[in-house]
Amino acid sequence: MGLQISASNSCDQINIIADYYSASTSTSLTFGVINAQGANILAIASPTFNVTATSGVMSIPLYTTSLTQNKGVITVISYINGAEKDRQTVILNCDIDCCLAKLTNELIDCACDCVRCSKTLAKAQKVMLLLKAAEYSVNQSNNFNNATLATGYITDAHNKYTKAREVCDNSCGCDC
């Protein structure tokens, strides 16, 4: 299995599941966290885990308060004895989810099929399409165990997330 990550629904943590084993008790496991541009965003020292043949699956919560960036495209990298082993990417998109909820509430409050409602619906559709396309790119990036091959998909996801956020910035009231 290696490394698997997922964002919590509230975007307050990234759930890390690591499944490595080693016949040696001296194998150490640490993590790094980078943004879409490759900059380190882990604001704390990564804890070190000892991996043995009996370690089993480790479930590690990484709270987004431990990151200098807690929105957008985030990549977690696992290191075994200092050498990169795996990397997985996720989108923390609660800011965009909030924007979509606000746009949906505007549509619910619309009592007619007027121009204002049509513009709100078009904006919500654009945001949703951009977000879904970004999620697809992240999923594609996670299919490669090679950072170079995944970079194009991560850049694409970041660009689509950024565009969705730009569309939301003029209409969102949830810390967007």
C-alpha positions in Angstrom: 0.0 0.0 0.0 2.8 2.5 0.8 1.4 6.0 1.4 -2.2 7.1 1.2 -3.5 10.5 2.2 -6.9 12.2 2.4 -8.2 15.5 3.7 -10.8 15.6 6.4 -14.2 17.1 5.4 -13.5 20.1 7.6 -10.0 20.5 6.1 -8.5 20.7 9.6 -6.3 17.7 9.0 -4.7 15.5 6.4 -5.0 11.8 7.3 -1.8 9.9 6.5 -1.8 6.1 6.2 1.6 4.6 5.9 2.2 0.9 5.4 5.9 0.1 5.3 7.9 -2.6 7.0 11.5 -3.4 7.5 13.5 -6.3 8.8 15.8 -3.8 10.5 14.7 -1.9 13.6 16.9 1.1 12.4 14.6 2.1 9.6 13.1 5.5 10.2 10.1 7.1 8.6 9.5 10.9 8.3 7.3 13.1 6.3 7.7 16.3 4.3 4.8 18.5 3.1 5.1 20.8 0.0 2.7 23.1 -1.9 2.2 22.9 -5.7 5.3 25.1 -6.3 7.4 22.6 -4.4 8.0 24.9 -1.3 8.1 23.3 2.1 5.0 24.2 4.1 5.5 22.0 7.2 5.9 24.5 10.0 6.9 21.9 12.6 9.7 19.3 12.7 8.5 16.0 11.2 8.1 13.3 13.8 10.2 10.2 13.2 8.6 6.8 13.3 10.6 3.5 13.7 9.5 1.0 11.1 9.9 -2.7 11.8 8.6 -6.0 10.4 5.8 -5.8 13.0 4.9 -2.1 12.7 1.8 -2.6 10.7 -0.2 0.2 9.2 0.3 3.5 10.8 -2.4 6.2 10.8 -1.1 9.6 11.4 -3.2 12.8 11.6 -1.4 15.9 10.3 -3.3 19.0 11.5 -3.4 21.8 9.0 -2.4 24.3 11.8 1.0 22.6 11.4 1.3 24.0 7.9 2.1 27.5 6.6 -0.5 27.0 3.8 -3.7 25.2 4.6 -5.6 25.7 1.3 -5.0 24.4 -2.1 -2.9 21.6 -3.6 -0.7 19.9 -0.9 1.7 17.0 -1.4 2.9 14.7 1.4 6.2 13.0 0.9 7.4 10.0 2.9 11.1 9.4 3.6 12.6 6.1 4.7 16.0 6.7 6.3 16.1 10.1 4.6 15.5 8.9 1.1 12.2 9.7 -0.6 9.9 6.7 -0.8 6.4 7.9 -1.9 4.4 11.1 -2.5 0.7 11.7 -2.6 -1.2 14.9 -3.3 -4.6 16.2 -2.0 -6.6 19.4 -2.4 -7.7 21.2 0.7 -10.7 23.0 -0.8 -13.0 23.9 2.1 -12.8 27.6 1.0 -14.2 26.7 -2.4 -16.9 24.4 -0.9 -18.0 27.3 1.3 -18.2 29.5 -1.8 -20.3 26.9 -3.6 -22.6 26.7 -0.5 -23.1 30.5 -0.6 -23.8 30.5 -4.3 -26.3 27.6 -3.8 -28.1 29.6 -1.1 -28.3 32.6 -3.5 -30.0 30.3 -6.0 -32.4 28.9 -3.4 -33.4 32.5 -2.5 -34.1 33.3 -6.2 -37.8 33.4 -6.7 -37.6 33.9 -10.5 -35.7 32.8 -13.6 -34.0 36.2 -13.9 -30.7 37.3 -15.2 -29.2 37.6 -11.7 -30.1 33.9 -11.0 -28.6 32.9 -14.3 -25.3 34.6 -13.5 -25.2 33.0 -10.1 -25.9 29.5 -11.6 -23.2 30.1 -14.3 -20.7 31.1 -11.6 -21.5 28.0 -9.5 -21.2 25.7 -12.5 -17.8 27.2 -13.4 -16.5 26.8 -9.9 -17.7 23.3 -9.6 -16.3 22.3 -13.0 -12.9 23.8 -12.2 -12.8 22.0 -8.8 -13.8 18.7 -10.3 -11.1 19.0 -13.0 -8.5 19.9 -10.3 -9.5 16.8 -8.3 -9.1 14.7 -11.5 -5.6 16.1 -12.0 -4.7 15.3 -8.4 -5.9 11.7 -8.8 -3.9 11.4 -12.0 -0.8 12.8 -10.2 -1.2 10.1 -7.5 -0.9 7.4 -10.1 2.8 8.1 -10.6 5.5 7.1 -8.2 7.8 9.6 -10.0 7.8 13.2 -9.0 8.7 14.4 -12.4 5.8 12.7 -14.1 3.3 13.9 -11.5 4.4 17.6 -11.6 2.4 18.4 -14.7 -0.8 17.1 -13.2 -0.1 18.9 -9.9 0.5 22.2 -11.7 -2.7 21.7 -13.7 -4.6 21.0 -10.4 -3.1 24.1 -8.8 -4.1 26.3 -11.8 -7.6 25.1 -11.8 -8.0 25.4 -8.0 -6.5 29.0 -8.2 -9.0 29.9 -11.0 -11.9 28.5 -9.0 -10.8 30.6 -6.1 -10.5 33.7 -8.2 -14.1 33.2 -9.4 -15.2 32.8 -5.7 -13.3 35.7 -4.3 -15.9 38.2 -5.4 -18.8 36.4 -3.9 -17.7 34.3 -1.0 -18.3 35.3 2.6 -16.6 32.3 4.3 -13.0 33.5 4.7 -12.3 33.3 1.0 
